[in-house]
Every structure is written in C-alpha cells, then in structure tokens.
Amino acid sequence: GGFADGATGAILTVNPGGAVPSNDNYAAAWTLPGSAGIARGTNAGATGETGEPTHLFGSEGENTSVWYRWTPLDSGTAQIDTIGSNFDSVLAVYSGGSLTGLTKLAQDDDSGGGLGSSSKLTLPVTAGVTYSIAVGSYDSGDRGSITLNYVAFTAPVIATQPQPQTVTLGAGAVFTIAATGSPAPVLQWQRQPAGTTGFVALANTGAYRGATTAALTVSPTTGAM
C-alpha cells in the first residue's frame, strides 16, 4: 500500500458517472474521511478552472486535475501519494478556503516511483485544519485511474508509565504501559541486568511473557532479576 504498516483508515471509491469526474471542480472536492485511508477515482475528462493555481510548473496538472478535501483528526506529519495510479501524476496540497485564495504547501511529480511515475509528498498537518489536494497529469494526454493514499503520522506518547512493584521472591508480577500514536507504537520491554549500565531487550522466554505487548508478566521472580 501507499502508507505505513499498522495505519488504519477508510477506503473511498467513487464510480465516475459521466465524461467529467464529479470532483473536477474545487468546490466539488471529495471529502477524505479520518486520518488515514485510500480514495480511488479517475481524472479522465477532468478540466481546469478559471483561477486554478499551477500545481507543478511545466506540467498540465491544472488542466487535468481533480480535487479532494481532507481534515485530519490528528496533528503530525502527513504522507500523501498516488502509488497505485496508472498514469504519470502530479500532486499538490493547499491551505485556504477558496480556489483563488489557496496557498500551496507542497507539490510533487515522481517521488512515488513506479512505471506510471506516481507522486508522493510529506508535510506537517494540524488536526481540524482542512487541506485541499489536487491530483492531475503531467501530460494532458496521459490520464487514468487514481489511487490516492493518505495518512497522518503522530509521534508515540506514553500515556501511562509502568509502575515499580515489590513482590515476594518467587511470586509473579505484571507491568503495564499505555502508549498512543499513529501508526500504533511498536512495544518492546527491556531489563537492566544487575551490575550493568545498559539495557537488553526481553523475549518471551523463561520467566517473561508479553515482551512486545502492553502487559509484561514476570513469573516466577528470582534474585538474579
């Protein structure tokens, strides 16, 4: 796919109902739900508008574009790409509330790679702020099916720290942690062996269970721990 493993989201697929895509104009942009997902469509038959900005200098993007509107639920770094599309795309992201009042925040031509020369870009986004996304063709004669992938990555935050415990030798103990982030953080418990200054990663062997989960079970406890 076009975004990181572990990201959850929605898939939006709209079948074109005529020669011109329904999201051809800025005012009719398709709304992208959530903080991650995939939208599929086409720019076959797409046209430009009076006052439409140049999406990528030297391309025909502004004459072949379709529009999307996205309001992320999370603040962080967004990745938007056209990986999976079947033509040489151009991609641009804007802020602003009208076609003639847009401010370009990012643009790309071929960073997504692939045979069709897909586009990929990253930019900081703020939860609750609406962004306009234009997808067009580098060459007006090269159009096709669009796959638009989008995700807002948020830095991992430990919401609940594991707490110290005192138990009887040989008894068990359970340590828990709560962490948030998008994609979901990967967890790995570690221990500091007695007499050392470094930490080693735990595995689900011996007395340890749940070494990569939110709850680490240690049973039985030993003096060497």
N, C-alpha and C positions, 0 to 999 in steps of 0.2 A: 503494500500500500504506500500511500504518499505521506504518512506521518508515523510517529514513533510507536513502537510496540507498547501496548499497555494503555494507550489512549482510547477512551470510549467516546462514541458520538453517534450521530444520526446520518442516514443516507437519504438525500433528497433527489428523486428522479422525476423530471417533468417531461412528458412527451410533447414535442412541438405540435401545435395544432394548425399550422399553416406555413406559408412560404417564409414569413418573418418570425423569428423567435419571440415568444411573449415577453421576454426580458431584454428586448432590443434597446429600449429607451431607458435612460437613467431613472425616470420616475416609476418605471415598472420593474425595477430590480427585484429579483427573487430574494427572499429573506432566508438566510442561513441560520438554522437553529443551533443553540447550545454553544459550547466552547470547542467542539471538535465534530467533524463529520465529513461527508462526501456529497457533492452535488454533481449531477450529470445532466447534460443538455447538448446544445449544438449552437454554432454561430453561422450555420448555413443560412444565407439570406439576410444576415444581420447588416445594418446600415449605421451610418454616423448621424449625429445630430448637430444642429447649429450651436456653436459654443462649446462643443465637446473638446476636452483637452487632448493633447498629443500624448498617447500612452507610452510610446517608445519612439524616440527620434529616429527617423529613417525607415520606419515601418508603416504598414497600413492599418495599425491597430485601431485607430479612432474611427476608421470607416468600416470596420468588420466586428465591432465589439458587442458583447452582451454584458449585462450588469448584475451584480449581486450586492446584497447589503447584509452586514454582519455586526452584531452587538455581542461581543464576548461576555461570558459570565464571570471570567477570571482575568485578572491582570497578570501580565508576564510577557513572554516572548512568543510571538505567533509565527508559525510556518504555514505558508500558503503555496500550493503548487498545482500544476496541471499534469502531473505524471499520470499516464493512462489515456491522455488525449491522443488523437491520431493525426495531428497536423502541427505545423510549426507555430506555436502560440507566442503571444506577448501578454504580459500580466502587469497590472498596476493597481496600487492601493491608495485611496484618498481619504482625507477627512473633509468635513464641510457638509452643509445641508442643502446645497443647490448645485446644479450642473455647472453654472458659471462661477460658483464660489468655492470650487474644490481646491484643496491643497494636496499635491502629490507627496506621499510619504515614502513610497518605494516602487521600483519598477524592475522588470527582468525580462530577458529574452530566452536564453537557452540553458540556464543553470540546472534545470531538471534533467538534462541529458535525454537519452533515448533516441530511437530512429526518427521520431517526429519532432525532435528538439523541443521538449517541454520546458516550461518555465518554473522557477522556484525562488522564493524570497522569504526573508525573515524580517520582522520589525517588532518593536515594543508596542503592546496594546494595553488598554485600560478597560477594566470591567465597566460596563454600562455605556461606553462610548461607541457610537455607530460608525462603521467604516464602510466605504464603497469600494467594490472590487470590479475592475474591468478586465475581461478576457477577450482578446482579439487575435487576428492573424498577422504574422509578419508580412506576408504577401496576400493581397486580396484574392488571388486565385487559388489559395490553399486554405480550405475551410474543412470543418468536420465536427466530430463528436468531442464534447468537452467532459473531462473528469476533473473536477476542482476539489482538491483536498485541503482541509484547513484544521488547525489545532492551535490552541493557546497553551503553552507550557508554563506552569507555575513552579517556582522553586520549592523544594521539600521543606516542610516545617515540622519540627517535633512538638506536637501539642501536649503530650503527656510523657514525662520522663520516667524511666524505671526507678523504683524506689528501693533503698537499701533494706535488707532483711536480715534478721538474726534467727537461726533455727538450731535445733539440737543436732549434733553430729549424727549423720545417717538419715536424717529426715529429708524431705523434699522441699523445694522452693520453686515458685513461679514468678518470673519477672515479666512485666507487660510494658508496652510502649504504644503510643498512638502518634501516627505521622500522616500529614496531608501533603498533597502536591499533585500535579498533573503533567505527565502520566503518574500513576501511583508509585510512590517511592519503593525501591528495592531494599529490603531489610537484611541485615547481617549482624548477628550478635558476635561479640568478641570478649575475650578474657585476658587479664594481665596475670601471667604466671608469677607465683611468689618469687621475690628476689630479682625481678626483672623490671625494666622500664618500658618495654614495648608490649603491644597487644597482638594476639593471634586470633584469627577467625575460628569460630566454633563450627563443628559439623554435627550431624545427627548420629553421633556415635557415643558409646559408653553411657555416661550419666546425663547426656544432653539430648533434648528433643525440642524441635521448633526453632532451630538455629537461624532460619531465614523467614520467620513469621513474627507476628506481633506479640507472641507469648512464648517465652523460653522457659522450659521445665528443666530443672536440675534435680535428679534423683537417682541414687542417694547422694547426699553431700559427703565429702571426705575432707580430711585435714589438709590434703595437698592442694585443695582448691584455693 
